[in-house]
Amino acid sequence: VGGVVKDPKGLFYASPEGLKSEGIEVYMGHEVTKIDWANKKMTVKELKTGKEFEDNYDKL
């Protein structure tokens, strides 16, 4: 990220599996393209396919 982080694994404090066991869903290889703060929704783009979908969130 911006040449500061050499290994993206260093950005995560837990594995996606570990987070899932805590009830947290992780989307690897995705980018949030829009946030609707009022309705707690976001538009997410799958980078591999370019497909977009809307998802809800509790906290960001």
C-alpha positions in Angstrom: 0.0 0.0 0.0 1.7 3.1 -1.2 5.1 1.5 -0.9 4.7 1.5 2.9 3.5 -2.1 3.4 5.7 -4.7 1.7 3.5 -7.7 2.4 -0.3 -7.3 2.4 -0.6 -10.1 4.9 0.8 -7.7 7.5 -2.4 -5.7 7.2 -4.5 -8.4 8.8 -4.6 -9.2 12.5 -6.4 -12.6 11.8 -7.0 -14.9 8.9 -10.2 -14.7 7.0 -11.1 -18.1 8.5 -10.5 -16.8 12.0 -12.6 -13.7 11.4 -15.4 -15.8 10.0 -15.5 -17.9 13.2 -16.1 -14.6 15.0 -19.1 -13.8 12.7 -17.1 -11.4 10.4 -17.3 -11.9 6.7 -14.2 -11.1 4.7 -14.1 -10.5 0.9 -10.6 -11.0 -0.4 -10.0 -9.5 -3.9 -12.8 -7.0 -3.6 -13.0 -3.2 -3.5 -15.7 -1.0 -1.9 -16.6 1.5 -4.6 -19.4 3.4 -2.9 -20.7 3.8 0.7 -24.3 4.8 1.6 -23.6 6.0 5.2 -27.3 6.8 5.9 -28.5 3.3 5.1 -25.3 1.4 6.1 -24.9 -0.1 2.6 -21.9 -0.3 0.3 -21.3 -1.2 -3.3 -18.6 -3.8 -3.6 -16.7 -4.8 -6.8 -15.1 -8.2 -7.3 -11.8 -7.3 -8.9 -11.4 -10.5 -10.8 -14.7 -10.3 -12.7 -15.7 -6.7 -12.3 -19.1 -7.8 -11.0 -20.6 -5.4 -8.5 -23.1 -6.1 -5.7 -24.6 -4.2 -2.7 -24.0 -5.3 0.9 -25.0 -4.1 4.3 -22.5 -3.4 7.1 -22.7 -2.9 10.9 -19.4 -0.9 11.4 -16.7 0.4 9.2 
